[in-house]
Amino acid sequence: MAEVSNKQVIFKDYVSGFPSDADMYITTSTISLKVPEGSNAVLVKNLYLSCDPYMRARMTYTHTSYIGSFNLGFS
């Protein structure tokens, strides 16, 4: 079981207009990489983070969408 550094982008505030650096922050923590024995699980390392139009809709606070808004303070 390996311990690795893990960067997280945390959603800090709902977006009004174009998203900016002030709407989120980056934090680093340590996580352990553990795949259950005998499983066919795969660990994936993300190299890039992108925000597509679907995510923009979830960055605003709304009750009218079929999908809820992101929760503040979570990655």
Phi and psi in radians as a Rosetta constraint file:
Dihedral C 1 N 2 CA 2 C 2 CIRCULARHARMONIC -1.687 0.35
Dihedral N 2 CA 2 C 2 N 3 CIRCULARHARMONIC 2.483 0.35
Dihedral C 2 N 3 CA 3 C 3 CIRCULARHARMONIC -1.762 0.35
Dihedral N 3 CA 3 C 3 N 4 CIRCULARHARMONIC 2.249 0.35
Dihedral C 3 N 4 CA 4 C 4 CIRCULARHARMONIC -2.315 0.35
Dihedral N 4 CA 4 C 4 N 5 CIRCULARHARMONIC 2.777 0.35
Dihedral C 4 N 5 CA 5 C 5 CIRCULARHARMONIC -1.364 0.35
Dihedral N 5 CA 5 C 5 N 6 CIRCULARHARMONIC 2.397 0.35
Dihedral C 5 N 6 CA 6 C 6 CIRCULARHARMONIC -2.265 0.35
Dihedral N 6 CA 6 C 6 N 7 CIRCULARHARMONIC 2.034 0.35
Dihedral C 6 N 7 CA 7 C 7 CIRCULARHARMONIC -1.538 0.35
Dihedral N 7 CA 7 C 7 N 8 CIRCULARHARMONIC 2.407 0.35
Dihedral C 7 N 8 CA 8 C 8 CIRCULARHARMONIC -2.214 0.35
Dihedral N 8 CA 8 C 8 N 9 CIRCULARHARMONIC 2.441 0.35
Dihedral C 8 N 9 CA 9 C 9 CIRCULARHARMONIC -1.715 0.35
Dihedral N 9 CA 9 C 9 N 10 CIRCULARHARMONIC 2.032 0.35
Dihedral C 9 N 10 CA 10 C 10 CIRCULARHARMONIC -1.805 0.35
Dihedral N 10 CA 10 C 10 N 11 CIRCULARHARMONIC 2.245 0.35
Dihedral C 10 N 11 CA 11 C 11 CIRCULARHARMONIC -1.353 0.35
Dihedral N 11 CA 11 C 11 N 12 CIRCULARHARMONIC 2.015 0.35
Dihedral C 11 N 12 CA 12 C 12 CIRCULARHARMONIC -1.691 0.35
Dihedral N 12 CA 12 C 12 N 13 CIRCULARHARMONIC -0.641 0.35
Dihedral C 12 N 13 CA 13 C 13 CIRCULARHARMONIC -2.619 0.35
Dihedral N 13 CA 13 C 13 N 14 CIRCULARHARMONIC 2.638 0.35
Dihedral C 13 N 14 CA 14 C 14 CIRCULARHARMONIC -1.197 0.35
Dihedral N 14 CA 14 C 14 N 15 CIRCULARHARMONIC 2.561 0.35
Dihedral C 14 N 15 CA 15 C 15 CIRCULARHARMONIC -1.608 0.35
Dihedral N 15 CA 15 C 15 N 16 CIRCULARHARMONIC 2.373 0.35
Dihedral C 15 N 16 CA 16 C 16 CIRCULARHARMONIC -2.124 0.35
Dihedral N 16 CA 16 C 16 N 17 CIRCULARHARMONIC 1.830 0.35
Dihedral C 16 N 17 CA 17 C 17 CIRCULARHARMONIC 1.641 0.35
Dihedral N 17 CA 17 C 17 N 18 CIRCULARHARMONIC -2.475 0.35
Dihedral C 17 N 18 CA 18 C 18 CIRCULARHARMONIC -1.414 0.35
Dihedral N 18 CA 18 C 18 N 19 CIRCULARHARMONIC 2.321 0.35
Dihedral C 18 N 19 CA 19 C 19 CIRCULARHARMONIC -1.063 0.35
Dihedral N 19 CA 19 C 19 N 20 CIRCULARHARMONIC 2.532 0.35
Dihedral C 19 N 20 CA 20 C 20 CIRCULARHARMONIC -2.332 0.35
Dihedral N 20 CA 20 C 20 N 21 CIRCULARHARMONIC 3.011 0.35
Dihedral C 20 N 21 CA 21 C 21 CIRCULARHARMONIC -1.043 0.35
Dihedral N 21 CA 21 C 21 N 22 CIRCULARHARMONIC -0.498 0.35
Dihedral C 21 N 22 CA 22 C 22 CIRCULARHARMONIC -1.223 0.35
Dihedral N 22 CA 22 C 22 N 23 CIRCULARHARMONIC -0.301 0.35
Dihedral C 22 N 23 CA 23 C 23 CIRCULARHARMONIC -1.470 0.35
Dihedral N 23 CA 23 C 23 N 24 CIRCULARHARMONIC -0.167 0.35
Dihedral C 23 N 24 CA 24 C 24 CIRCULARHARMONIC -2.656 0.35
Dihedral N 24 CA 24 C 24 N 25 CIRCULARHARMONIC 2.864 0.35
Dihedral C 24 N 25 CA 25 C 25 CIRCULARHARMONIC -2.468 0.35
Dihedral N 25 CA 25 C 25 N 26 CIRCULARHARMONIC 2.823 0.35
Dihedral C 25 N 26 CA 26 C 26 CIRCULARHARMONIC -1.892 0.35
Dihedral N 26 CA 26 C 26 N 27 CIRCULARHARMONIC 2.318 0.35
Dihedral C 26 N 27 CA 27 C 27 CIRCULARHARMONIC -2.265 0.35
Dihedral N 27 CA 27 C 27 N 28 CIRCULARHARMONIC 2.751 0.35
Dihedral C 27 N 28 CA 28 C 28 CIRCULARHARMONIC -2.152 0.35
Dihedral N 28 CA 28 C 28 N 29 CIRCULARHARMONIC 2.359 0.35
Dihedral C 28 N 29 CA 29 C 29 CIRCULARHARMONIC -2.386 0.35
Dihedral N 29 CA 29 C 29 N 30 CIRCULARHARMONIC 3.098 0.35
Dihedral C 29 N 30 CA 30 C 30 CIRCULARHARMONIC -1.968 0.35
Dihedral N 30 CA 30 C 30 N 31 CIRCULARHARMONIC 2.306 0.35
Dihedral C 30 N 31 CA 31 C 31 CIRCULARHARMONIC -2.230 0.35
Dihedral N 31 CA 31 C 31 N 32 CIRCULARHARMONIC 2.733 0.35
Dihedral C 31 N 32 CA 32 C 32 CIRCULARHARMONIC -1.782 0.35
Dihedral N 32 CA 32 C 32 N 33 CIRCULARHARMONIC 2.345 0.35
Dihedral C 32 N 33 CA 33 C 33 CIRCULARHARMONIC -1.591 0.35
Dihedral N 33 CA 33 C 33 N 34 CIRCULARHARMONIC 1.969 0.35
Dihedral C 33 N 34 CA 34 C 34 CIRCULARHARMONIC -2.432 0.35
Dihedral N 34 CA 34 C 34 N 35 CIRCULARHARMONIC 2.109 0.35
Dihedral C 34 N 35 CA 35 C 35 CIRCULARHARMONIC -1.850 0.35
Dihedral N 35 CA 35 C 35 N 36 CIRCULARHARMONIC 2.251 0.35
Dihedral C 35 N 36 CA 36 C 36 CIRCULARHARMONIC -0.972 0.35
Dihedral N 36 CA 36 C 36 N 37 CIRCULARHARMONIC 2.361 0.35
Dihedral C 36 N 37 CA 37 C 37 CIRCULARHARMONIC -1.046 0.35
Dihedral N 37 CA 37 C 37 N 38 CIRCULARHARMONIC 2.423 0.35
Dihedral C 37 N 38 CA 38 C 38 CIRCULARHARMONIC 1.399 0.35
Dihedral N 38 CA 38 C 38 N 39 CIRCULARHARMONIC -0.002 0.35
Dihedral C 38 N 39 CA 39 C 39 CIRCULARHARMONIC -1.618 0.35
Dihedral N 39 CA 39 C 39 N 40 CIRCULARHARMONIC 2.913 0.35
Dihedral C 39 N 40 CA 40 C 40 CIRCULARHARMONIC -1.778 0.35
Dihedral N 40 CA 40 C 40 N 41 CIRCULARHARMONIC 0.422 0.35
Dihedral C 40 N 41 CA 41 C 41 CIRCULARHARMONIC -1.137 0.35
Dihedral N 41 CA 41 C 41 N 42 CIRCULARHARMONIC 2.687 0.35
Dihedral C 41 N 42 CA 42 C 42 CIRCULARHARMONIC -2.270 0.35
Dihedral N 42 CA 42 C 42 N 43 CIRCULARHARMONIC 2.346 0.35
Dihedral C 42 N 43 CA 43 C 43 CIRCULARHARMONIC -1.612 0.35
Dihedral N 43 CA 43 C 43 N 44 CIRCULARHARMONIC 2.366 0.35
Dihedral C 43 N 44 CA 44 C 44 CIRCULARHARMONIC -2.124 0.35
Dihedral N 44 CA 44 C 44 N 45 CIRCULARHARMONIC 2.383 0.35
Dihedral C 44 N 45 CA 45 C 45 CIRCULARHARMONIC -1.874 0.35
Dihedral N 45 CA 45 C 45 N 46 CIRCULARHARMONIC 2.091 0.35
Dihedral C 45 N 46 CA 46 C 46 CIRCULARHARMONIC -1.426 0.35
Dihedral N 46 CA 46 C 46 N 47 CIRCULARHARMONIC 2.330 0.35
Dihedral C 46 N 47 CA 47 C 47 CIRCULARHARMONIC -1.739 0.35
Dihedral N 47 CA 47 C 47 N 48 CIRCULARHARMONIC -0.463 0.35
Dihedral C 47 N 48 CA 48 C 48 CIRCULARHARMONIC -2.386 0.35
Dihedral N 48 CA 48 C 48 N 49 CIRCULARHARMONIC 2.679 0.35
Dihedral C 48 N 49 CA 49 C 49 CIRCULARHARMONIC -2.127 0.35
Dihedral N 49 CA 49 C 49 N 50 CIRCULARHARMONIC 2.267 0.35
Dihedral C 49 N 50 CA 50 C 50 CIRCULARHARMONIC -2.248 0.35
Dihedral N 50 CA 50 C 50 N 51 CIRCULARHARMONIC 2.694 0.35
Dihedral C 50 N 51 CA 51 C 51 CIRCULARHARMONIC -1.969 0.35
Dihedral N 51 CA 51 C 51 N 52 CIRCULARHARMONIC 1.959 0.35
Dihedral C 51 N 52 CA 52 C 52 CIRCULARHARMONIC -1.681 0.35
Dihedral N 52 CA 52 C 52 N 53 CIRCULARHARMONIC 2.996 0.35
Dihedral C 52 N 53 CA 53 C 53 CIRCULARHARMONIC -0.971 0.35
Dihedral N 53 CA 53 C 53 N 54 CIRCULARHARMONIC -0.601 0.35
Dihedral C 53 N 54 CA 54 C 54 CIRCULARHARMONIC -1.029 0.35
Dihedral N 54 CA 54 C 54 N 55 CIRCULARHARMONIC -0.755 0.35
Dihedral C 54 N 55 CA 55 C 55 CIRCULARHARMONIC -1.217 0.35
Dihedral N 55 CA 55 C 55 N 56 CIRCULARHARMONIC -0.601 0.35
Dihedral C 55 N 56 CA 56 C 56 CIRCULARHARMONIC -1.011 0.35
Dihedral N 56 CA 56 C 56 N 57 CIRCULARHARMONIC -0.716 0.35
Dihedral C 56 N 57 CA 57 C 57 CIRCULARHARMONIC -1.122 0.35
Dihedral N 57 CA 57 C 57 N 58 CIRCULARHARMONIC -0.601 0.35
Dihedral C 57 N 58 CA 58 C 58 CIRCULARHARMONIC -1.380 0.35
Dihedral N 58 CA 58 C 58 N 59 CIRCULARHARMONIC -0.224 0.35
Dihedral C 58 N 59 CA 59 C 59 CIRCULARHARMONIC -1.430 0.35
Dihedral N 59 CA 59 C 59 N 60 CIRCULARHARMONIC -0.153 0.35
Dihedral C 59 N 60 CA 60 C 60 CIRCULARHARMONIC -1.784 0.35
Dihedral N 60 CA 60 C 60 N 61 CIRCULARHARMONIC 2.650 0.35
Dihedral C 60 N 61 CA 61 C 61 CIRCULARHARMONIC -1.494 0.35
Dihedral N 61 CA 61 C 61 N 62 CIRCULARHARMONIC 2.040 0.35
Dihedral C 61 N 62 CA 62 C 62 CIRCULARHARMONIC -2.610 0.35
Dihedral N 62 CA 62 C 62 N 63 CIRCULARHARMONIC 2.640 0.35
Dihedral C 62 N 63 CA 63 C 63 CIRCULARHARMONIC -1.930 0.35
Dihedral N 63 CA 63 C 63 N 64 CIRCULARHARMONIC -0.031 0.35
Dihedral C 63 N 64 CA 64 C 64 CIRCULARHARMONIC -1.679 0.35
Dihedral N 64 CA 64 C 64 N 65 CIRCULARHARMONIC -0.134 0.35
Dihedral C 64 N 65 CA 65 C 65 CIRCULARHARMONIC -1.458 0.35
Dihedral N 65 CA 65 C 65 N 66 CIRCULARHARMONIC 2.684 0.35
Dihedral C 65 N 66 CA 66 C 66 CIRCULARHARMONIC -1.215 0.35
Dihedral N 66 CA 66 C 66 N 67 CIRCULARHARMONIC -0.334 0.35
Dihedral C 66 N 67 CA 67 C 67 CIRCULARHARMONIC -2.111 0.35
Dihedral N 67 CA 67 C 67 N 68 CIRCULARHARMONIC 2.468 0.35
Dihedral C 67 N 68 CA 68 C 68 CIRCULARHARMONIC -1.272 0.35
Dihedral N 68 CA 68 C 68 N 69 CIRCULARHARMONIC 2.924 0.35
Dihedral C 68 N 69 CA 69 C 69 CIRCULARHARMONIC -1.282 0.35
Dihedral N 69 CA 69 C 69 N 70 CIRCULARHARMONIC 2.766 0.35
Dihedral C 69 N 70 CA 70 C 70 CIRCULARHARMONIC -1.096 0.35
Dihedral N 70 CA 70 C 70 N 71 CIRCULARHARMONIC 2.663 0.35
Dihedral C 70 N 71 CA 71 C 71 CIRCULARHARMONIC -1.508 0.35
Dihedral N 71 CA 71 C 71 N 72 CIRCULARHARMONIC 2.299 0.35
Dihedral C 71 N 72 CA 72 C 72 CIRCULARHARMONIC -1.200 0.35
Dihedral N 72 CA 72 C 72 N 73 CIRCULARHARMONIC 2.513 0.35
Dihedral C 72 N 73 CA 73 C 73 CIRCULARHARMONIC 1.459 0.35
Dihedral N 73 CA 73 C 73 N 74 CIRCULARHARMONIC 0.166 0.35
Dihedral C 73 N 74 CA 74 C 74 CIRCULARHARMONIC -2.140 0.35
Dihedral N 74 CA 74 C 74 N 75 CIRCULARHARMONIC 2.669 0.35
